[in-house]
Amino acid sequence: MHSIVKQLETVFREQWDSDALTDYSSGVTYKYGDVAIRICYFHMLFESLGIKPGDKVAICGKNSCNWAISMLAILTYHAVAVPLLPDYSKQQLKMLCEHCGAKFMIASHRLANLWPEGECPMYMIDVEDLLAMTPSRFTDDVEDKALALFAKRYPNGFTKDILHYKEEQPDDLMILSYTSGSTGNPKGVMLPWRSLQSNMQFAEGAFPRESGQRLFLILPLAHMYGYALDFLHGILKGAHLFILTQSPVPQVVLKAFDEIKPAYLLSVPLVLEKIFNIRVIPILQKPFVKVMMKVPVVRILMYQRIRHQLMKALGGNIYEVMMGGAALNKEIEKILHKIKFPFTIGYGMTECGPMITYSDWKEHRLGSCGKAVVNMEVKVNSNDPQHEPGEIVTRGINSMLGYYKNADATAATIDENGWLHTGDLGTIDQDGFIYVRGRKKNMLLGSNGQNIYPEEAEEQVVSYSIFEECVVVQRQKKLVGLVYVSDAVLQKIGKKREELDLEAIRKEVNLHLPNYCQLSMLEQRTEEFQKTPKKSIRRYLYQ
């Protein structure tokens, strides 16, 4: 495995005059040389403040070039990066900063008053313009000191010829990433450099990127999925990264695809599902198409047309769309598979920085999330792993060091043989392809002793009804679907919430569910389910 910071050193030198980062909304672009110079200034700033390698530096803000530059500065200084999701409440952010003992925070201006005036325990700087914020102990004097140090050390300016970074040690702590807490309080995942080195080795084989290649980043950079495979690997390969600085609404994303024409796309299923519903569903719902799809020869031609429409919507230059972070709608997956659309589904978790399994789209098997990636082992703890679901466990170089200041949680997750217990249930076929069934903690026991995976029923509710969200719970050994539909959808179909025929919807959904997973009732909610910053439903709140 190769040193990440040494690769950064090389790419900055070789791509000094090439475009590196662009904020898609504003069009502001930084060349690799610009990024390297700003990183150098950050290093002077850290040094002026007495921040040392190994100290924690928190970063909290929406995706932007400044976020990316700040993160690269933290890494090349060998401080420990603590990426915090901007969706956390102020109270949660304050708690996490205190928990990790951050010495410095790069954050949105809205967080300037996290602590009462004069009580801020760390230095803070505004990620939106990289200027000092108040209240904090950060003053203009510190910035002046950093600029003076920069001028003294580089009187003739900072050039690529003097660029030098110290190589990292594989087992040193690189990133402290807090999980979103869908089942309770967030835990700090300690990821060593070797984990990201290994993930970069995986990405090198999976995504053969090139310098100058245009990539469109729509995933939150504070998530390990977007951070490692989109941002970090893209920079290491000298690509030009276009960063979406707002929510990935279909209209904005489709316009960007047409302009950027990215070579790869990493996404969560929801984004592709929305695009599919806009560009494909209208075609399939035409009466003429429904009739003609019954004719084999015409069906093949229609599949080709649908594939062309979808590829065109993504810019026409996509080699592969890799999805992760959630399950893809099964009906949409079947159609994508039939039309030979270049998609695949990966599987991972923050604790593995993030990759566990993957397969190229040409090898993708319907319903699976691929095979173990390089440097990782995967198995299913079951008496019959091919047919009887069991917990998915993994071990290898990608695995975390443990949870920060939480030995009990670490011991409960990583066993004495080094196997990391994912908490997910699944099966594995004879060729090593993994099929995720659901979360171990979510599994319910039916009245006849049958294991029930609520995710299976929830997916069918969303697929075969107007409801956008569903949580299946068990009451007196019966399954109840808690459901929610937004006012926007109700307005579109011209109905009020109380006019929905829940019983008819329940019967329709049950037609697509096995006998042991039948819903006894649907219970409508008037508000969305509470979610974590990563948009996972906090299931433990609902019974």
N, C-alpha and C positions, 0 to 999 in steps of 0.2 A: 504494500500500500504506500501511496505517496503522501508527502507532507502537504497539507492544505495551504499553509501560509507561504511555503516556497512556490507552490503553483500560482498563488496570487501574485507573488513577486514577479514571476516569469510573465504572466499574462499582462500585468501592468506595463512592463517594459516593452513587450512585443506589440501590444495593441494601444500604445500611448496616445496615438492620434485618431483612434477609432471610437465610434459611438458606443457607450456602455449602458447608460441608463436614461430612460425617458419617462417623465410623468405624462401618461396618456392624455389626461384632461387638459393640462396647461401647455403641453408640448415642450416644456423645459428639458433640455438634453445635456448630459455630462459625458465627456469623453473619458476614456480610461485614465488618461493623464490628470484630468480634473479631479477624478475620484481619488487618485493616489495623493495629490497635493492636499486635499481636504482631510484625508486620513492622517497625513503627517501633522496637520494643525491639531487634530484631535489628540494625537499622541503628545504634543507639546502641552495641550490643555490638561490632560491626565497627569502628566509629569509635574506641572505647576501646582496641581492640587494635592500632590503626594499620593496619588492613586498608584498602586503597585500591581504587577502581574499577579493574578489569583484573586484580586478584589472583585466584588460583585458590582456590575454596572447594569442597571435596569433600563429597558427601552420599551416605551409604550406609546403607540400612535398608529394611525391608519397607514396603509401601504403608501409609500412614497420613495422618491430617490433619496431624500434625506434620511429616511429610516434605513435604507439599504447601505448608504455610506456610513452611517453611525454604527451599524452592526459590523461592517468590515473593519472599522477602526477599533472596535472592542476586541475583535478576534485577533487582529494583527498585533495588538498591544499585549495579548495573552491575559487580558482580564477575563472574568467569567461573565458571559452574556446572560441576562435574565429577561427574555422577551415576554412581555405581559400584554394580554389581549385588551384592546381599548374598550371592549364591551363589559369588562369588569366594572362593578360599581366603585365609587371612590373609597368606600369603606373597605372593600376587598383589596383594592390596590394598595392602600395604606398598610393593611395587614400583611400582604405578601412582601412589600418592601421591608417591613420590619422583621419579618420571618427570615428573609435571606440576608439581611444586614447590608443592603446595597449602599455603596459609598457615593454613587453618582446615579442620576436618572435623566434620561433623554425622553421627554414626554410632550404630549399635547399641552398647550397653554391652559386648558381647562383644569389641569391638575396642579396648577401653581399654588392653590390653597388647600392642598391635602392636609397640611398641618397648620395650626394657628401660627400667626406671624411670629417669627423669631424662634420657632420650635422645630423647624425642618431639620432632620438629622443627617441630611446629605445635600450635595450640590445638585442643582437642577438646571437643565437647559431646554429651550423650546425646540422640539423636533421640526416644527414647521418652518422656522427660519434660522435655527441653530444659534440663537441668541439667548443670553441669560434670562431667567425668569425670577420673579419675586413672588411671595416671600421665600427666601432661602439664604444660605450662607454664601451664595455665589454673587460676586460683585464685579463691577467693571474693572477693578484692579486685577482680578484674576485673568480676565481676557487680555488686558494690556500686558500682563506678565507672560502669558503664552505667546502673544504676538512678538514680544521682545525676544523671547527664547528662540522662536522660529527664525527671526531675522539674524540673530547672533550665530545660530548653528548653520544656517544656509544663506549666507550673505549674497550669494549669486543666484538665489532661487533654488527651489527643489526640482531636481531633474531625475530622469529615469536612470541615469548613470550612477546616482548615489542611493537609489532605492535599495533597501535591505531589510529583511524581516528575519527574526530568529526562529528557527525551526521548533515546532511544538513537540511535546512528549506524548505518545499515544494514550497513556493512562491518566494524564492530567485532566481535570475537569474543564470542559469547554463551554457547556451550556447548562443552565438550570432552567428547565421548562416546566411550568406548572400545568398539571392536568386540569381539565375544566370542572371536574367535580359533579358529574351527572348522578353519582350515587352518594354524594356527601361533600366534604371539604376538599379543596384542591391539594394535591401532593406535588412536591418539588422533585421532578425527575432529573437525576444527575447523569448527564451524558458526557462521556469522555471523548477526546479527540478521535480515538480509534473508531468509535461508532460512526462518526461522520466521514472519516477516511474510508471506512468500509462501504458506507452508503454511496460515496462518490465512485468507488470502484464498481459498484452495481450499476450506477447511472451511466458510467462510461460504456458498459456493454449493452445496456438497454436503450439508451438514447444517444446515438452517434452524432452529437452536435458538433458544429464547426464555428470557427471565428466568423463574426459578421452575421451569423444566422439570426433571424428575427424571431423573438419569443414574446408571447403575451402572457403576463402574469396576472391571474385573476384570484388565486387563492390567497388567504391571509398569510402574510410572511411570518407572523408570530407562531403559526402552526408548523410543526416539523415537516409535514408533507410539502407545503409550498416553499418553506424555507430551504430545505435540503435539495429537493429534486428540481425545483424551478429556479430559485434564486441563486443558491450557492453553486450548483453545478453549471448553470448558465454562465455565471461570471467566470468560473474556472476555465470554461471553454472559449472565452472571448466573444460570447454572443452579445447581441444588442437587445436588452431587456426593456420592453414597454410595460410599465407598471400601471395597472388600473387603480386609480386612487379613490374610487367610489364603489358603491354596491353593484354587483354584476347583474343589473337588470337586462333583460333580453335585448331591448332596443339599443342600448349603449354597446353591449358586447357584440352584437351582430354588425354594427357599424365599424367597430374596431377590427373585427376579423377581416372585413372587406378591405380595410385600409392597410393593416399590418401584414396579413397573409402569413400567419405564424407556421413554423415547421412542425411543431408539436403542441399538444394542449394537455395540461394536467388540470383536472377539475374534480368537483364533487358531482355525483349523479344529477342533482337538482338542476344544475345549469344546463346540461345536455337535454334533460327531460323537458325543460321549458322551451328550448330551441326546437326540439322534436315536435312539441305540441303546436308550435307556431308554423313550422315549415312542412311537416309531414302529415299530421292528423287531418288538416283540411283536405289533402289529396285523397287520403284513405276513406274519408267520410262521403265523398261524392257518390251518389247512387250508381252512376255509370261505372265508376272504378270498382265498386263492390261487386257488381255483376261480372265485369271483365276479369277480376282477380280469380274467378273460378276456372278460367281457361288457362291451362299450364303455360302455353307459349306466351300469352299476353301477360301472365303473372310475372314471368321472368323479365319481360321488358319494363313492367311497372316497377319491379324491384330496382332495376338499373336507373330508372328515372328518379326514384326516391333517393337512392344513394347519391346520385349526381346533385340533387337539390340540397341534401344535407352537407355534402362536401363543399359545395359552393357557398353555403351559409357560413362555413368555418374558414372561408378565405381561399379554398381550392388548393392549398399547399400543404395540408396536414398529412403527415405520415401516420400518426397514431394519436388517438385520444385515450389517455389513461385516467381512469376514475378510481377514487378511493374515498375513505372517510364515512361511507354509508352504503347501503345496499341499493343497487339499481332496480328500478321497477321491472318486474319479471316479464311483463307483456312487452315493454319497450325493448328489453334485452333480446327477446325472441325475434322481434322484427329487425333489430340491428344485425343480429346474427344471420338472418335470412338474406338480407340485402348485401351481406359481406362488407359492412361498414367497418373501418379500421379502428376498433375500440378494444380495450382490455380493462380488466379490473384487478387492481393490486390490493394487498392486505398488509396492514402494519399498525403500529401504535407508537405513541410518543416514546415509550420505554425502549424502543429499538431504533430510534432516530431517523426514519420511522419504519424501514422496510423489513418485511418478513417473507412475503410471497409475491410472485409476479410471473407473467408469461407474456411474450410478444403477441400482438393481436392475431398473427397468423397461426399461433398455437393455442389461442384462447378456447377454453371449453365452456359451453353454456352452463351458467350457474356457479362456475368456479372462480377463484381469485388467484389462480396460478400455483406455481411450485416454489419451494424454498429458494430464496435468493442466495447469491454467492456469500460465503462465510457464515451461513446460518443453517441450523438443523430445525426441522419441524416434525412433530408427531402428534397423534391424537390419542389421548388416554382413554381407551375403550377396549373391551374384550373383543370387539369386532369393528375395528376402525373404518372399514369400508361401508358398513351398513348401520352400525349403531353409533350415534353421535357421542362424543366425549369431549373433554376440554382440550383445546389446542394449546400446546406448549412449545416453546422454542428456546434455543440457546445458540450462542455464537458471539462473534466480535461486535455485532451491532448492539448487544444488550447493555443496558444502563449499569452504572455503578451501584445504584440503589436510590431510595427516596431520601431527600435531604432532611436531616434531623428526625428521621422516622424509621428506626430500626425494626419496629414491629411490623410495619407495612412492608418493608423490604423482605423480611423473613417470610411473610405470608405470600409474597409474590415470586421470589426466587428460592427454589428448594436446595437441599444440600448437594445435589448433583448438578447445579447450575441451570436447571430448566426454569425458564420464566413462564409463569402461568398467566395466560392472556385473559382468562375469564370468559372467553368465547367458546361456544360449542360448535363442533363441526365433524365432518367425515373426511377421509382421504382415499382417493382411488388408487388402483394398483400402480399407476404411473407417478404418484406423488402430488396430484392436483388436490388442493384443499377446497372444501365446500363449507362455508360458514352457515350455521343454522340459527344462531342467536346467542344472547348473553346467558352465561351460567346463572347469574343472580336473578335473571328474569324468568327462568324456566319454571313452569307450573306443573303440578301433578294432577292428571285427570282422575275422575272417579273410578276408572277401571285400571289405574296405575300407569296409564300412558303418559309419557313426557310430552308436554305441550310448550311450543315456542311461540310466545305471544306475537313476536315480530311477523310470523307467518300470516296470522289473521289480520294484523294491522296493515300489512302491505296490500292484502286483498280489499280491505275497506277503502283504502286510498285509490286503488286501481279501478274498483267497480262501483264507486259512488262519487258524489260531489264533495265529500268531506276531504279536507286537506291534511288533517292530522288525526291520529287515533292512538290511544293507549288501551290495551286490553288488560283487564284485571280479573281476578277470581273472587267471586262472592258466593259463599255457601256451595262451593264446588261447581259453580256455574260461571261461564265466561261472559263478561260484560264489556262491550266496546264503548269507551269514552271518546266522543268524536267532536270535532270542531270544523266549522266552515266560516270563512270570512264574509263580511258584509259585501265586499266587492264581487264575490262569486254569486252571492244571493241576488244582488242587483242585476248581474248578468243574465241569470236564469229567470228573473222576474218573480221571485218568491220571497216570502217572509220566513223567518226561522221557524215560527210555530206552524207553518203550513207544510213542512217537510213530513213525508210519510216514513217514519223511522222503521216501522215494521216491514214495509215493502222493501226498503233498502236492505234491512237485515236479511230477509229471505233471499234477495239477489246475491248478496255477498256470500251467504252460506252455500250457495250452489257451487262456489269455487273453493270451498274448504273441505278437508276430510272430516269424517263423522266425529272424530275425537276432538276436533277444534271448532265445532259449531258455536256461534254466538247466541246466547239466550236473550240478549237485549242490547239495544243501542241507547246510550245516554248522552244527550247533546249538551255541550258546554257553550257558553256565550262569550268566553274569552279564550285566547290562545293558551296553550300549556306553557308553564314556566320553563325556561331553557337556560342552559349554561352559556358562557360566552362563545363556545364552539357550536352553538345552536342545537345541542342534543337536549331532548326533553328530560327534565328532572323527574324520572319515573317514580322515585321513592316518595314523592309528594302525593301520589294518587293511589287510591284504593277503591 
